[in-house]
Amino acid sequence: KVQRYLGVNRLQRHRASVLVHMPYRSGTVRHAKNIYVEHDEELLDAVIRTRWHPYENRPIRDITELFMVMRRVVNSDKSRLEAVTERLSHHDRLIVFYNFNYELNALRALEELIEVAEYNGHKHEPLPEGDKWVYLVQYAAGSESWNCTETDSMLFYSLTYSYKQWEQAHGRIDRMNTPYTDLYYYVLRSKTAIDLAIFRSLKSKRNFQPSDGVLDDMLKRG
């Protein structure tokens, strides 16, 4: 088991002395837009007040599970899928990032409207080749190690806790060989304390940590 590292500063200086920095001028412009969606305020208040798991019909075990159930209430609102559908009226090809399986199950309803492919822990389907499609990508599985220059548009169905995943996901369409100059990023957000706290961390280039202190503040504000 590693207990500590020696000479870290010296190693970092040596690394800095041999690295060759190759700056390049980006030819793209990122346009980010927050799209505010609804949530079931009554159900969220009931979960906070009763500590009851409405999806499994049992008491909530602990504070961590309470937070996850609160997120599910917020992220499951039908207005999110409606927002995706509305974006598809403006963009023929759209990459959608999501977190949880229940979000994927909701997003699969888009198959009735448009060609859909998936990139997650169970499927690694290639990008569709048609003129109109949606590519559903799970953060942990597909936020890096692949590129797409066939579209200029990306939508974040929910927020990730990881700043690295957040930034890497943006880069999937922001490539040196993209034919697009303007890139469009849409972020679905509710006006709950949950989404506010997570987004604040990402904007500060930090991972979100659902510590007890943060959760206590959220429970006070709803």
Phi, psi and omega in degrees: 000129180286125180259325177195165180246144181251145175063032183297314181299320179295318179297321179294323177294318177297319180298316181296329183285337183256345179290138177253112181278130182236077180294148176219152181275119180291137180263009183246157176234123180270131176244112181254138180222128174276131175245114184275130183241167183273172171208161182278094183297321182295316180292319179298317178297321180295319178298315181294320185283318188261345184057040181250136180274102185289342183270339179239003174053056180202167176294149176283135190286314187206182185294327179294316178293325176302316180297317181295322178292320176300317178298321180295320177301314183292316186279349184267358183297139184296342180295336178293313179295324177297323179293322177296314179300320179296321179295328180292342176283348179249336182229124182285331182232124189221130172265130181240121176264140180216172181252307197248159181297325180293332175289318178300317180300322178291319182292334180296344176297341179293344179300338178286343185250329192203162177291134184232136173229162187230148173225105181207194183290345181251330181231143174226069182279146178290164175301139176300153182257357182283182181279337182228123181198165173232134179245114183267117187237127176276134186309305187297327183273327192226024179280352177209175174074015170208156183230156178219120177245017181264357178213160178247013190228139180217143179230136178257106184293326175212169184266142174269158176282339190265122176295323179300312178299320181299310182289318179296323178300317178302325184285352182297330178252352181264080185243157181297331184260014178291141178280357184261143173267316181261126178245139187242128180237124181246130183242117177277125182220139170268171178263030178274161177297333180297301181296325179298315182293318180294315181294324178298319178296315181296320179295332179271006180062040179232152171289146176275130178244110181284066179288165181301322181299316178296318181295319178301319180294320179295318182295330178289322186265343180090000000 
